[in-house]
Amino acid sequence: MKAVKTLLINPPITTETLYGKFARGGSNQPPLSLCYIASYLLRYGKDVRILDAAKFKLSAKDIMTEISKYAPHIVGFHTCTPYFNAVKSLASQIKLLWPNILVIAGGPHFLGNPTDDIENSKLDIIVVGEGEQTCLEIVEGLEQYDIYDFLLNFVQSVKGLVYRTNGTGKINPPRELIQDIDTIPHPARHLLPSFDTYRLLLITSVSQQRQCRLPEDVHSGVFFA
Ligand code: B12
């Protein structure tokens, strides 16, 4: 059984792209979804890192450099609809450079039409719904199988997955929601570089252009000010 390394990436979308001339009012927040998935994998002793490419405004080339340094077996992208084109492009580049890396994605975008998304991208797998348990099962699968066996013989057994067979998207039965949310560890925020540089306010007023700190400011209500 091999040790599987997972790199979770927050795609490089800037507040300028998202908000245009209102960019200064847009927030730049830590990727909570990836922190939750990472904490779940860590609980089970898995090797996982997070790359917040949005926060650092990383280019595709920077991202490829980070991938080559860490040499993960799995690269996973968080995907909201405005990020999907960037995720598709990065997935194509990764598969071209490293066909043996399993490239996966999850997030709210895939509640729409994930079979279409898998057919029109180089993503190997799309995770629909809550990602914690599904991701763990993916890691455990790759510990046992090489990527080709995994995609041929294992993917069908994992709930909440969408995959491709001969170019056609297939969707597995949905994964049940985690009922006892106390079984999910606190998000692995320690995998993010520095909390001080995230900007939490939704609309930063001109007089309040400041960096928010966690957790003190959130608890003291600044987040909602
Ligand atoms: C809080 C929130 C925000 C916050 C913080 C976002 C953040 N970066 O953490 C703020 C206000 C900044 C925000 C901004 C935006 N948001 Co918002 N936001 C939410 C909200 C209310 C909760 C998101 C959340 O934290 N959920 C908790 C986490 C743990 O759940 P999750 O993200 O869904 O992740 C789980 C699964 O999706 C999956 N998963 C997610 N990523 C991955 C990756 C992999 C590899 C895998 C395997 C699984 C996986 O596993 C996770 C754990 O179970 C949702 C609505 C909702 N109720 O979900 C909208 C929502 C996500 N936002 C949305 C949008 C559109 C945006 C913006 C793009 C708006 C805009 N035009 O600017 C921006 C994006 C900014 C950014 N850089 O992220 C949409 C996305 C719709 C879509 N089709 O993609 C949603 C769904 C609201 C809606 N119904 O329209 N948002």
Boltz pocket constraint, residues with backbone or C-beta under 6 A from the ligand:
constraints:
  - pocket:
      binder: B
      contacts: [[A, 8], [A, 13], [A, 18], [A, 19], [A, 27], [A, 28], [A, 29], [A, 30], [A, 31], [A, 32], [A, 33], [A, 34], [A, 36], [A, 37], [A, 54], [A, 75], [A, 76], [A, 77], [A, 78], [A, 79], [A, 80], [A, 81], [A, 82], [A, 104], [A, 105], [A, 106], [A, 107], [A, 108], [A, 109], [A, 127], [A, 129], [A, 130], [A, 131], [A, 132], [A, 135], [A, 202]]
      max_distance: 6.0
